[in-house]
Amino acid sequence: MKSPLLSFVIPCLNEARTLGLVIADCQAGGDALNAPYEIIVADNGSTDGSPEIAISHGAKVIAVSERGYGAALLEGIRAAQGTYVLMGDADSTYDFSQAPVFVSKLQQGYDLVMGNRFKGTIADGAMPFLHRYLGNPVLSALGRLFFGIKISDFHCGLRGFGRETINSLNLHCKGMEFASEMVIKSSLFSLRITEIPTVLRPNPPGRQPHLKTWRDGWRHLKFMLSFSPKYSLLPVAFLLIVAAVCLSLLYAVQCVPFTGTNTMIFAASCAIASMSILSDYILTREMIYQRLTLPRRHVSTLIDQLLGLNKGTDRLFKLSAASFVLALIGLVCMMIFWLRSSLAIPLAATTGFLSCFLMFVSISSYLTAAKVSTYRSLHYRSHS
């Protein structure tokens, strides 16, 4: 028997009212392909006869004992035999007859094809107000900001992908956040992602959605925040260091209204936050993204050149030593100001700020260089 080109994978929990319609929808999309296909229903413990309905309509049923949207999809994808997979819900809200459009995009070389409900049609009552105007827009915006994912419907459940490609991502989330995990990891591994307009139909009357607005929204958000952003905070670090320099200079020349101690407190906070972000970026890039052999961005190459990370960590250690020496000089100057009873003058406050900042740069540079050196040494040893 010829291997299927496409596997429809449908997670199911007590969807007897709609499952037959969904399978018929899949069959319409599969028949339009003019290629072999299969329909897999990943049943998550239904007690309403859903498995029997699926079998009677010609679908293959996979019993999944572990509860959860992600758990059902993972087992369904593992059981799939098709070159491509098209997944979607069993509540008849998605249009599986669009299968040829998804497969066409996949055959053009895309790895993940997302449906976009906002660019398509959302029927009246098909999406709750909070989901449409708060949840989806906010989470999609965070996905674009943190990970550079150029899609505008981050959580559309209708999506197609290459089976082997997605299996290589080692997806593991068992709940609703599985949808976020798939998109984020696809982006981190630089898979080609696109989206096509799709239709969202309303739930059948009386059906209670499995998605819980606040609980699952939080799980999506928590999962997104648990991944280190893909370099997106570097511009913030540069803005903070510029702000710190400007504030300290304004205080030094006593430019009104930047004459109080609050100015130096804000300057110190900006400087420390900037160094923390930069240090985190280096460690994140070194220990996560570089290990995954992900492509570098221009800003990454620039920082490598400035800090000499492409040749080792000597420059970071030298920066640490130089900052430490300058900080000590600043502290000596502070002692002189103290002996002269001049600690209250703006120059003394500016000197104290610079000394503390340089000491922080010294410590941060040393710890970052030490971690990078240790990681590279252990990583090299494990691969030698």
JOFENDA-V283133 format. One line per field, one symbol per residue. ss: DSSP state (H for helix, E for strand, L for the rest). psi: psi as a letter, one per 20 degrees, with the letter a starting at -180 (. if undefined). Layout:
ss=???
psi=???
This chain:
ss=LLLLLEEEEEEELLLLLLHHHHHHHHHHHHHHHLLLEEEEEEELLLLLLHHHHHHHLLLEEEELLLLLHHHHHHHHHHHLLLLEEEELLLLLLELHHHHHHHHHHHHLLLLEEEEEEEEEEELLLLLLHHHHHHHHHHHHHHHHHHHLLLLLLLLLLLEEEEHHHHHLLLLLLLLLLHHHHHHHHHHHLLLLEEEEEEEELLLLLLLLLLLLHHHHHHHHHHHHHHLLLLLLLHHHHHHHHHHHHHHHHHHHLLLLLLLLHHHHHHHHHHHHHHHHHHHHHHHHHHHHHLLLLLLLLHHHHHHHHHHLLLLLLHHHHHHHHHHHHHHHHHHHHHHHHHHLLLLLLHHHHHHHHHHHHHHHHHHHHHHHHHHHHHHHHHHHHHLL
psi=ppqqhppppoqpomkhhihggghhgghghghihlqqrqpponpkkqjjjgghggghjjqppopohpqqghgggghghhiqiqhqpoqrrjjjiqniijghgghgghiiiqhpoqqohhicpoqpjhpqghghiffggghhghghghjkolqjnhkpioqqrpghghhiilqipibhihgggggghgghjkqpprqqqrpoqqqqpippqhpofgghgghgggggiippqmjiighgghhghgggggghghhhjlopjlirhhghgggggggggghgggghggggggifghhjlqqqrhhggghgggikhiiajghghhgggghgghggghhghhhghghjlkiiqhhgggggghggghhgggggggggggggggghghgghij.
